[in-house]
Amino acid sequence: MEDRTSMSLGRVGKGVLNTGLARASLLALAISMGSSAYAQDQGQANDSANDGSANDGAVAQDSSGGLTTIIVTARKREENLQDTPISVTAFGAEALEQRQVDTVGDVGRFAPNVSLEPVANISGSSASITTFIRGVGQTDFNITVDPGVGLYYDGVYVARTAGALLDLGDVQSIQILRGPQGTLFGKNTIGGAVIVNSNQPSNDLEFEGEVSTGRFNRFDVNGMINVPVSDRVAVRAVVGLRTRDGYQRRLSDGGSHGNVNSLGGRIAVRAELTDSLTATLAFDANRRREDSSANTLLEVSEGFDVIGMAGGFPVANGGFQNFFWNKVLQAPNCGPVGTPAPATDNCYGPHWFTDDIDETFATNRNVSDFDLWGTNLTLDWELGGVNIKSITAYRETEASFSFDFDGSPIPLGESFNNITQEQFSQEFQFTGSLFDDLIEYTAGLYYLKETATDDNLLTFAFADFVSGGDVDNDSYAAYLQATFNVTDRFSITPGIRYTDETKRFDPSRQRITDDRTGGGLLLLSRCFVRQQPVIPPNPALCATPDATLNPAGDLILPAVEVSTTSREWTPAISMDYQITDEILAYASYSKGFKSGGFTQRIFPPEPAASPFAPEFVESYEIGLKNELFDRRLRLNIAAFQSDYDDIQIVVNEGVAPKVRNAGRARIRGFEVEVQAQLADFLTVQGGAGYLDAYYREVSPTATPVNVNSRFPNVPEWTASASFDADLYDGNAGTLVLHGDWTYKGGHFKDAINTPTLFQDGYSVFGANLSFELPDTQWKVSAGVTNLTNERYLLGGYSDLQQTGATTGTFSRPREWFLKLRYRY
């Protein structure tokens, strides 16, 4: 019955459906198909495929009838998506434009089992991301902690999540790869990879300009020019400005949070040095001068009574800093011990709540500044039957951003990060085939050198101090993967990778700058930070600071560099069988790891820096890729199980969020992705993902996380759907209507499962209408994002036992936009 229905739609699409009534009926059918969400680029037929460049991303190529072919490079070679035996979601430039994707943080909503939030907990940064794929990721943005999902920009690994919210101007494609990818990618990726590829210089003279306006005084300008200097040399330059007012008002000073002020650009030169050697030199830069991300106070633990003592300090019944401020520093203005504080300007309590998530009493330094730039030289050399690619890259980041822990004018907690980071990477890739294509192989060598510094200034009720430190990291790797084409339909692909990583951490810049406890913290520093720590502290034995490890007597950790090394083999193997010309079945196993490191946040002082170990994932996957009914229906299904060990989880100890290896877990799930051409004028896409992630064992060091805790940023269900309908296609031009819907199930925003940081399931809708003249040079678009004004949590932080507060960052509200584009 299903075959007859689909074939009937195919026949109708060639004839009867040319009537307006039929188009309206099919449009209603498309809107009702809310169970799927696959985002592919059907347009953009030859814009990238025929430019003469060696593309590194998904390309939509023309086909005679039916859906366009999607070319991906997930295995370091150009392949049809339907012939690639791994789970990949690919977005071309037109698909990104239709969905109003401005930054890499917007992409995750349209891919099943992917969470890509444009926020980093505890940071206040407006240019950071938190990424999870199939339940694997990392919420910590610190320079001592690696991301769980790798981000690659034009083949270059981006080492830090702070500053990784890339603007997507003149992007050719984005690919999202699920599961460990270590046997093919330069830097090991335990959860998956997000691959961003820019358009490369071409042999055609091109120009494009676009201007946009919208709500919150939006004003965006983008320009691109591509010039063929000669038959062998071409230059492509891109510049973009994005500005928008903030959407959250600061009641304390009339300022705002959540604005956009980003200026970026890229210039690339491509030269065919010989018939077999091509060089591409590119430079990109991005300058942001923005306010902090939105920050709303959600919960207060008043801590107005004392329930005991620990280490000579009182232990409040929740919110120690709240207690210290109200009952010690402000005594007796904020009432006696055992009573709630009055609702006055000098006291901390629930009177600092607002009735509007778009208003806040936060008074942190309202800044989120980033300066990022990078350059890379890519050489492609065809040497006989071997293609050699060299990618040499350097990237640098300078960032300053601030976060208010308490969401009020009271100085219970503020963090201000000054980060500088530099990275150099060199990768060599070798691809080719042997024995008349019986074996197709990919091999590589990779090196990454990273240095970074974080001056993290912290203000609390009881003290001011400096956290952070310096890191110096080296990563060496070699990988090999080969596909053995056993028959015309059956292939086996084994792969192996060896990684050697060394992490160095120097915490000697961590020190107490103002002790308001009467000298208690400095006593801990002089007793703990010494060659022979005095535990419990004894003033008589700690009168003199340790001259070597703590000469000034105010350090939080010993003034000595520490290091940790990880050396791991990570294998992978897959088998695929072409059941018919339209159906591919595959099964795979892969192992990934993410190296350990050091917890940067330490307080009170400790005798040594706290290391954490590597984490590991072993993933098993089976899948089917189907292209049916004369290429009018594409249906891809994948099911998987991942065994996750030594998970690096962020939990609070004292006032410091620390990384701990929590234990073991198992993650099971599936993804379904669909694309269908119901008629020549109407295409629908959809997909859904399911995750069952649960802990099997949890170490007591991760308390309060336990085996019943849920993973952060991991909903059980994700889904999305979209349609593109040509409402008019005639002599005057083309009128296209696009609509999309995304759904994300309920999930927590932190590992300790703070109830206030649980986000219920929600749906987000978007729609836009565009008209393009027949010569395709002029195009005007108008639309709305977040059509129903759904406000949902992007991230949050809770520390009820210390700061006594929970704060969260909410999404942007509904916004309209109007765009005008000219293309030559």
Sequence and secondary structure as in RCSB ss.txt:
>XXXX:A:sequence
MEDRTSMSLGRVGKGVLNTGLARASLLALAISMGSSAYAQDQGQANDSANDGSANDGAVAQDSSGGLTTIIVTAR
KREENLQDTPISVTAFGAEALEQRQVDTVGDVGRFAPNVSLEPVANISGSSASITTFIRGVGQTDFNITVDPGVG
LYYDGVYVARTAGALLDLGDVQSIQILRGPQGTLFGKNTIGGAVIVNSNQPSNDLEFEGEVSTGRFNRFDVNGMI
NVPVSDRVAVRAVVGLRTRDGYQRRLSDGGSHGNVNSLGGRIAVRAELTDSLTATLAFDANRRREDSSANTLLEV
SEGFDVIGMAGGFPVANGGFQNFFWNKVLQAPNCGPVGTPAPATDNCYGPHWFTDDIDETFATNRNVSDFDLWGT
NLTLDWELGGVNIKSITAYRETEASFSFDFDGSPIPLGESFNNITQEQFSQEFQFTGSLFDDLIEYTAGLYYLKE
TATDDNLLTFAFADFVSGGDVDNDSYAAYLQATFNVTDRFSITPGIRYTDETKRFDPSRQRITDDRTGGGLLLLS
RCFVRQQPVIPPNPALCATPDATLNPAGDLILPAVEVSTTSREWTPAISMDYQITDEILAYASYSKGFKSGGFTQ
RIFPPEPAASPFAPEFVESYEIGLKNELFDRRLRLNIAAFQSDYDDIQIVVNEGVAPKVRNAGRARIRGFEVEVQ
AQLADFLTVQGGAGYLDAYYREVSPTATPVNVNSRFPNVPEWTASASFDADLYDGNAGTLVLHGDWTYKGGHFKD
AINTPTLFQDGYSVFGANLSFELPDTQWKVSAGVTNLTNERYLLGGYSDLQQTGATTGTFSRPREWFLKLRYRY
>XXXX:A:secstr
 HHHHHHHHHHHHHTGGGSHHHHHHHHHHHHH TT       S  STTTTSSS   S EEE  SSSS EEEE TT
SS EEGGG  S EEEEEHHHHHHTT  BGGGGGGGSTTEEEES  TTT  SSB EEEETTEE     TTS  SSE
EEETTEEE  SBT   B TTEEEEEEEES  TTTSSS  SSEEEEEEE    SS EEEEEEEEETTTEEEEEEEE
EEE SSSEEEEEEEEEEEE  SEEETTTS EES EEEEEEEEEEEEE SSSEEEEEEEEEEEEEE     EEEEE
    SEEEEETTEEEESS HHHHIIIIIISTTTT  TTS   SSTTS SGGG  S TTEE   S   EEEEEEEE
EEEEEEEETTEEEEEEEEEEEEEEEEEEESSSSSS SEEEEEEEEEEEEEEEEEEEEEETTTTEEEEEEEEEEEE
EEEEEEEEEESSEEEEEEEEEEEEEEEEEEEEEEE SSSEEEEEEEEEEEEEEEEE TT EEEEE SSSHHHHHH
HHHSSSS  SS  GGG SS  TTT TTS BSS SS EEEEEEEEEEEEEEEEEEETTEEEEEEEEEEEE  EE  
   S  SS  EE  EEEEEEEEEEEEEETTTTEEEEEEEEEEEEES EEEEEETTEEEEEE EEEEEEEEEEEEE
EEEETTEEEEEEEEEEEEEEEEE GGGTT  TT   BT  SEEEEEEEEEEEEEETTEEEEEEEEEEEE  EESS
TT  GGGEE  EEEEEEEEEEE TTSSEEEEEEEESTT    EEEEEEETTTT EEEEEE    EEEEEEEEE 
